[in-house]
């Protein structure tokens, strides 16, 4: 591997290094939950530029870093794009049902908030 490639690789925790407290912290933020929900609904990896979060670019970068460093997502460069994918296999192996429970709760909360604004 040449040095140009190795400098563009991002550090990710191994499956064994993923900690529940880091995972829960990463999932405690509404913007990060939005990213995770989008990735869970996608069949493919999603570029960072495809996310439209109502925060600054530097804050968006921070949220992606927290998700990556906690083991929730895997980021890889494809050309100049940073692609994101949910580490569902790792998360389901370590914490069976947790990710699905969180995603279900996010969807229910969204429905509840929508119904409140419609009343």
Backbone as JSON Lines, residues from 0, in Angstrom:
{"i":0,"aa":"X","n":[0.86,-1.18,0.0],"ca":[0.0,0.0,0.0],"c":[0.9,1.23,0.0]}
{"i":1,"aa":"X","n":[0.57,2.21,-0.86],"ca":[1.43,3.39,-0.89],"c":[1.04,4.37,0.2]}
{"i":2,"aa":"X","n":[1.92,5.33,0.47],"ca":[1.67,6.26,1.58],"c":[0.47,7.15,1.33]}
{"i":3,"aa":"X","n":[0.18,7.46,0.06],"ca":[-0.99,8.3,-0.24],"c":[-2.27,7.59,0.17]}
{"i":4,"aa":"X","n":[-2.32,6.28,-0.02],"ca":[-3.51,5.53,0.37],"c":[-3.6,5.4,1.89]}
{"i":5,"aa":"X","n":[-2.5,5.1,2.53],"ca":[-2.53,4.86,3.97],"c":[-2.89,6.12,4.75]}
{"i":6,"aa":"X","n":[-2.56,7.32,4.25],"ca":[-2.9,8.54,4.98],"c":[-4.39,8.84,4.89]}
{"i":7,"aa":"X","n":[-5.09,8.21,3.94],"ca":[-6.52,8.44,3.78],"c":[-7.37,7.38,4.46]}
{"i":8,"aa":"X","n":[-6.74,6.45,5.13],"ca":[-7.49,5.46,5.88],"c":[-7.86,6.03,7.25]}
{"i":9,"aa":"X","n":[-9.05,5.73,7.67],"ca":[-9.55,6.26,8.93],"c":[-9.52,5.16,9.99]}
{"i":10,"aa":"X","n":[-9.23,5.55,11.21],"ca":[-9.16,4.58,12.32],"c":[-10.58,4.19,12.76]}
{"i":11,"aa":"X","n":[-10.76,2.9,12.93],"ca":[-12.02,2.35,13.41],"c":[-11.72,1.37,14.54]}
{"i":12,"aa":"X","n":[-12.58,1.32,15.55],"ca":[-12.37,0.29,16.57],"c":[-12.68,-1.1,15.97]}
{"i":13,"aa":"X","n":[-11.98,-2.09,16.45],"ca":[-12.32,-3.45,16.06],"c":[-13.62,-3.81,16.76]}
{"i":14,"aa":"X","n":[-14.22,-4.92,16.35],"ca":[-15.45,-5.36,17.0],"c":[-15.23,-5.51,18.5]}
{"i":15,"aa":"X","n":[-14.11,-6.1,18.89],"ca":[-13.82,-6.33,20.31],"c":[-13.65,-5.03,21.09]}
{"i":16,"aa":"X","n":[-13.28,-3.96,20.41],"ca":[-13.04,-2.67,21.08],"c":[-14.29,-1.83,21.24]}
{"i":17,"aa":"X","n":[-15.39,-2.19,20.6],"ca":[-16.62,-1.4,20.68],"c":[-17.21,-1.56,22.09]}
{"i":18,"aa":"X","n":[-17.45,-0.43,22.74],"ca":[-17.96,-0.42,24.12],"c":[-19.39,0.1,24.15]}
{"i":19,"aa":"X","n":[-20.21,-0.49,24.97],"ca":[-21.61,-0.1,25.08],"c":[-21.75,1.37,25.45]}
{"i":20,"aa":"X","n":[-20.96,1.85,26.4],"ca":[-21.1,3.25,26.82],"c":[-20.77,4.23,25.7]}
{"i":21,"aa":"X","n":[-19.79,3.9,24.86],"ca":[-19.46,4.75,23.71],"c":[-20.58,4.71,22.68]}
{"i":22,"aa":"X","n":[-21.12,3.53,22.47],"ca":[-22.22,3.37,21.54],"c":[-23.44,4.19,21.98]}
{"i":23,"aa":"X","n":[-23.79,4.07,23.26],"ca":[-24.95,4.82,23.78],"c":[-24.71,6.32,23.73]}
{"i":24,"aa":"X","n":[-23.49,6.75,24.01],"ca":[-23.17,8.17,23.9],"c":[-23.35,8.64,22.45]}
{"i":25,"aa":"X","n":[-22.84,7.87,21.51],"ca":[-22.95,8.25,20.1],"c":[-24.42,8.34,19.66]}
{"i":26,"aa":"X","n":[-25.25,7.46,20.2],"ca":[-26.66,7.44,19.8],"c":[-27.52,8.42,20.61]}
{"i":27,"aa":"X","n":[-26.91,9.17,21.51],"ca":[-27.69,10.07,22.37],"c":[-27.95,11.43,21.73]}
{"i":28,"aa":"X","n":[-27.39,11.69,20.58],"ca":[-27.55,13.0,19.94],"c":[-28.53,12.92,18.77]}
{"i":29,"aa":"X","n":[-29.46,13.88,18.66],"ca":[-30.46,13.84,17.58],"c":[-29.85,13.86,16.17]}
{"i":30,"aa":"X","n":[-28.79,14.6,15.96],"ca":[-28.16,14.65,14.64],"c":[-27.52,13.31,14.29]}
{"i":31,"aa":"X","n":[-26.88,12.71,15.27],"ca":[-26.26,11.41,15.02],"c":[-27.33,10.33,14.81]}
{"i":32,"aa":"X","n":[-28.44,10.42,15.53],"ca":[-29.54,9.49,15.3],"c":[-30.11,9.65,13.89]}
{"i":33,"aa":"X","n":[-30.13,10.87,13.4],"ca":[-30.61,11.11,12.04],"c":[-29.69,10.43,11.03]}
{"i":34,"aa":"X","n":[-28.39,10.54,11.25],"ca":[-27.42,9.88,10.37],"c":[-27.61,8.37,10.41]}
{"i":35,"aa":"X","n":[-27.71,7.81,11.61],"ca":[-27.86,6.36,11.77],"c":[-29.15,5.88,11.12]}
{"i":36,"aa":"X","n":[-30.24,6.61,11.29],"ca":[-31.52,6.24,10.69],"c":[-31.43,6.25,9.16]}
{"i":37,"aa":"X","n":[-30.76,7.25,8.63],"ca":[-30.58,7.34,7.17],"c":[-29.75,6.16,6.66]}
{"i":38,"aa":"X","n":[-28.67,5.86,7.36],"ca":[-27.82,4.74,6.95],"c":[-28.56,3.41,7.07]}
{"i":39,"aa":"X","n":[-29.37,3.26,8.1],"ca":[-30.12,2.02,8.29],"c":[-31.14,1.81,7.17]}
{"i":40,"aa":"X","n":[-31.67,2.9,6.65],"ca":[-32.67,2.82,5.58],"c":[-32.04,2.64,4.2]}
{"i":41,"aa":"X","n":[-30.74,2.83,4.11],"ca":[-30.05,2.74,2.83],"c":[-29.48,1.35,2.59]}
{"i":42,"aa":"X","n":[-29.54,0.92,1.36],"ca":[-28.97,-0.38,0.99],"c":[-27.46,-0.24,0.76]}
{"i":43,"aa":"X","n":[-27.02,0.96,0.4],"ca":[-25.62,1.2,0.05],"c":[-24.98,2.16,1.04]}
{"i":44,"aa":"X","n":[-23.69,2.37,0.85],"ca":[-22.99,3.39,1.62],"c":[-23.48,4.75,1.14]}
{"i":45,"aa":"X","n":[-23.4,5.73,2.05],"ca":[-23.88,7.07,1.74],"c":[-22.74,8.06,1.96]}
{"i":46,"aa":"X","n":[-22.55,8.96,1.01],"ca":[-21.51,9.98,1.1],"c":[-21.87,11.02,2.17]}
{"i":47,"aa":"X","n":[-20.87,11.53,2.83],"ca":[-21.1,12.6,3.82],"c":[-21.86,13.77,3.2]}
{"i":48,"aa":"X","n":[-21.55,14.07,1.95],"ca":[-22.17,15.23,1.28],"c":[-23.66,15.0,1.01]}
{"i":49,"aa":"X","n":[-24.13,13.77,1.1],"ca":[-25.54,13.48,0.87],"c":[-26.41,13.76,2.1]}
{"i":50,"aa":"X","n":[-25.78,14.03,3.23],"ca":[-26.53,14.33,4.45],"c":[-26.72,15.84,4.55]}
{"i":51,"aa":"X","n":[-27.95,16.22,4.86],"ca":[-28.25,17.63,5.03],"c":[-28.67,17.85,6.49]}
{"i":52,"aa":"X","n":[-27.68,18.09,7.33],"ca":[-27.95,18.31,8.74],"c":[-27.99,19.81,9.01]}
{"i":53,"aa":"X","n":[-28.89,20.26,9.9],"ca":[-29.01,21.7,10.18],"c":[-27.95,22.21,11.16]}
{"i":54,"aa":"X","n":[-26.7,21.86,10.87],"ca":[-25.57,22.29,11.69],"c":[-24.42,22.67,10.75]}
{"i":55,"aa":"X","n":[-23.39,23.28,11.3],"ca":[-22.24,23.68,10.47],"c":[-21.49,22.45,9.96]}
{"i":56,"aa":"X","n":[-20.67,22.67,8.95],"ca":[-19.87,21.57,8.39],"c":[-18.94,20.98,9.44]}
{"i":57,"aa":"X","n":[-18.34,21.83,10.26],"ca":[-17.43,21.31,11.28],"c":[-18.18,20.48,12.33]}
{"i":58,"aa":"X","n":[-19.39,20.87,12.66],"ca":[-20.2,20.1,13.61],"c":[-20.63,18.77,12.99]}
{"i":59,"aa":"X","n":[-20.97,18.8,11.7],"ca":[-21.31,17.57,11.0],"c":[-20.12,16.61,11.02]}
{"i":60,"aa":"X","n":[-18.94,17.13,10.74],"ca":[-17.71,16.33,10.78],"c":[-17.52,15.71,12.16]}
{"i":61,"aa":"X","n":[-17.77,16.49,13.19],"ca":[-17.66,15.99,14.57],"c":[-18.62,14.82,14.8]}
{"i":62,"aa":"X","n":[-19.86,14.97,14.36],"ca":[-20.85,13.91,14.56],"c":[-20.42,12.61,13.86]}
{"i":63,"aa":"X","n":[-19.92,12.72,12.64],"ca":[-19.46,11.53,11.93],"c":[-18.26,10.9,12.64]}
{"i":64,"aa":"X","n":[-17.38,11.72,13.18],"ca":[-16.21,11.2,13.9],"c":[-16.65,10.44,15.15]}
{"i":65,"aa":"X","n":[-17.6,10.99,15.9],"ca":[-18.11,10.31,17.1],"c":[-18.72,8.96,16.72]}
{"i":66,"aa":"X","n":[-19.5,8.94,15.65],"ca":[-20.12,7.68,15.22],"c":[-19.06,6.67,14.78]}
{"i":67,"aa":"X","n":[-18.04,7.13,14.07],"ca":[-16.97,6.23,13.62],"c":[-16.15,5.71,14.78]}
{"i":68,"aa":"X","n":[-15.72,6.61,15.66],"ca":[-14.86,6.21,16.77],"c":[-15.57,5.33,17.8]}
{"i":69,"aa":"X","n":[-16.89,5.4,17.84],"ca":[-17.65,4.54,18.76],"c":[-17.96,3.18,18.13]}
{"i":70,"aa":"X","n":[-17.73,3.05,16.84],"ca":[-17.99,1.79,16.15],"c":[-19.36,1.67,15.53]}
{"i":71,"aa":"X","n":[-20.12,2.75,15.49],"ca":[-21.46,2.7,14.91],"c":[-21.38,2.66,13.38]}
{"i":72,"aa":"X","n":[-20.46,3.42,12.8],"ca":[-20.34,3.47,11.35],"c":[-18.91,3.14,10.92]}
{"i":73,"aa":"X","n":[-18.78,2.78,9.66],"ca":[-17.48,2.6,9.02],"c":[-17.41,3.65,7.91]}
{"i":74,"aa":"X","n":[-16.3,4.38,7.87],"ca":[-16.08,5.37,6.83],"c":[-14.89,4.96,5.98]}
{"i":75,"aa":"X","n":[-15.05,5.08,4.67],"ca":[-13.98,4.79,3.73],"c":[-14.0,5.86,2.65]}
{"i":76,"aa":"X","n":[-12.81,6.14,2.15],"ca":[-12.72,7.07,1.03],"c":[-12.92,6.32,-0.27]}
{"i":77,"aa":"X","n":[-13.73,6.89,-1.14],"ca":[-13.86,6.43,-2.52],"c":[-13.61,7.65,-3.37]}
{"i":78,"aa":"X","n":[-12.39,7.74,-3.9],"ca":[-11.99,8.95,-4.59],"c":[-11.91,10.07,-3.58]}
{"i":79,"aa":"X","n":[-12.63,11.15,-3.85],"ca":[-12.63,12.28,-2.91],"c":[-13.8,12.23,-1.94]}
{"i":80,"aa":"X","n":[-14.69,11.27,-2.13],"ca":[-15.88,11.17,-1.26],"c":[-15.59,10.28,-0.06]}
{"i":81,"aa":"X","n":[-16.1,10.69,1.08],"ca":[-16.03,9.86,2.28],"c":[-17.38,9.16,2.39]}
{"i":82,"aa":"X","n":[-17.32,7.82,2.26],"ca":[-18.54,7.02,2.27],"c":[-18.77,6.44,3.66]}
{"i":83,"aa":"X","n":[-20.04,6.32,4.02],"ca":[-20.43,5.88,5.36],"c":[-21.36,4.69,5.27]}
{"i":84,"aa":"X","n":[-21.11,3.72,6.14],"ca":[-21.98,2.56,6.24],"c":[-22.16,2.17,7.7]}
{"i":85,"aa":"X","n":[-23.33,1.69,8.02],"ca":[-23.64,1.25,9.37],"c":[-22.94,-0.08,9.64]}
{"i":86,"aa":"X","n":[-22.35,-0.23,10.79],"ca":[-21.69,-1.48,11.16],"c":[-22.69,-2.42,11.84]}
{"i":87,"aa":"X","n":[-23.78,-2.67,11.15],"ca":[-24.88,-3.46,11.71],"c":[-24.43,-4.85,12.16]}
{"i":88,"aa":"X","n":[-23.62,-5.53,11.34],"ca":[-23.17,-6.89,11.71],"c":[-22.44,-6.87,13.05]}
{"i":89,"aa":"X","n":[-21.52,-5.92,13.21],"ca":[-20.77,-5.84,14.46],"c":[-21.69,-5.5,15.63]}
{"i":90,"aa":"X","n":[-22.56,-4.52,15.44],"ca":[-23.44,-4.08,16.52],"c":[-24.43,-5.17,16.92]}
{"i":91,"aa":"X","n":[-24.99,-5.86,15.92],"ca":[-25.94,-6.93,16.22],"c":[-25.25,-8.11,16.92]}
{"i":92,"aa":"X","n":[-23.99,-8.37,16.55],"ca":[-23.26,-9.47,17.2],"c":[-22.95,-9.15,18.66]}
{"i":93,"aa":"X","n":[-22.61,-7.89,18.92],"ca":[-22.24,-7.49,20.28],"c":[-23.45,-7.21,21.17]}
{"i":94,"aa":"X","n":[-24.44,-6.54,20.58],"ca":[-25.61,-6.09,21.36],"c":[-26.89,-6.44,20.6]}
{"i":95,"aa":"X","n":[-27.26,-7.72,20.58],"ca":[-28.41,-8.18,19.78],"c":[-29.68,-7.4,20.08]}
{"i":96,"aa":"X","n":[-30.28,-6.86,19.03],"ca":[-31.55,-6.16,19.16],"c":[-31.44,-4.69,19.54]}
{"i":97,"aa":"X","n":[-30.28,-4.24,20.0],"ca":[-30.16,-2.86,20.47],"c":[-30.38,-1.85,19.34]}
{"i":98,"aa":"X","n":[-29.7,-2.05,18.23],"ca":[-29.83,-1.1,17.12],"c":[-31.26,-1.05,16.61]}
{"i":99,"aa":"X","n":[-31.89,-2.21,16.43],"ca":[-33.28,-2.23,15.97],"c":[-34.21,-1.54,16.97]}
{"i":100,"aa":"X","n":[-33.96,-1.73,18.26],"ca":[-34.79,-1.08,19.29],"c":[-34.64,0.43,19.23]}
{"i":101,"aa":"X","n":[-33.41,0.9,19.05],"ca":[-33.16,2.34,18.95],"c":[-33.84,2.91,17.71]}
{"i":102,"aa":"X","n":[-33.68,2.24,16.58],"ca":[-34.28,2.72,15.33],"c":[-35.8,2.73,15.41]}
{"i":103,"aa":"X","n":[-36.39,1.73,16.05],"ca":[-37.84,1.7,16.24],"c":[-38.29,2.85,17.13]}
{"i":104,"aa":"X","n":[-37.54,3.1,18.2],"ca":[-37.86,4.21,19.1],"c":[-37.76,5.55,18.39]}
{"i":105,"aa":"X","n":[-36.75,5.72,17.54],"ca":[-36.59,6.97,16.78],"c":[-37.8,7.17,15.86]}
{"i":106,"aa":"X","n":[-38.21,6.12,15.17],"ca":[-39.36,6.22,14.27],"c":[-40.63,6.56,15.03]}
{"i":107,"aa":"X","n":[-40.84,5.91,16.17],"ca":[-42.04,6.19,16.97],"c":[-42.03,7.62,17.49]}
{"i":108,"aa":"X","n":[-40.88,8.07,17.94],"ca":[-40.78,9.45,18.43],"c":[-41.08,10.43,17.31]}
{"i":109,"aa":"X","n":[-40.56,10.18,16.14],"ca":[-40.8,11.05,15.0],"c":[-42.29,11.1,14.66]}
{"i":110,"aa":"X","n":[-42.94,9.95,14.67],"ca":[-44.38,9.9,14.42],"c":[-45.15,10.69,15.48]}
{"i":111,"aa":"X","n":[-44.73,10.52,16.73],"ca":[-45.39,11.23,17.83],"c":[-45.24,12.74,17.68]}
{"i":112,"aa":"X","n":[-44.03,13.17,17.34],"ca":[-43.79,14.61,17.19],"c":[-44.56,15.17,16.0]}
{"i":113,"aa":"X","n":[-44.68,14.39,14.93],"ca":[-45.43,14.82,13.76],"c":[-46.9,14.97,14.11]}
{"i":114,"aa":"X","n":[-47.45,14.02,14.85],"ca":[-48.86,14.1,15.21],"c":[-49.14,15.28,16.15]}
{"i":115,"aa":"X","n":[-48.18,15.63,16.98],"ca":[-48.35,16.79,17.87],"c":[-48.4,18.09,17.09]}
{"i":116,"aa":"X","n":[-47.6,18.19,16.04],"ca":[-47.58,19.43,15.25],"c":[-48.78,19.53,14.33]}
{"i":117,"aa":"X","n":[-49.43,18.39,14.03],"ca":[-50.6,18.4,13.17],"c":[-51.87,18.74,13.93]}
{"i":118,"aa":"X","n":[-51.85,18.58,15.25],"ca":[-53.05,18.84,16.07],"c":[-53.29,20.31,16.26]}
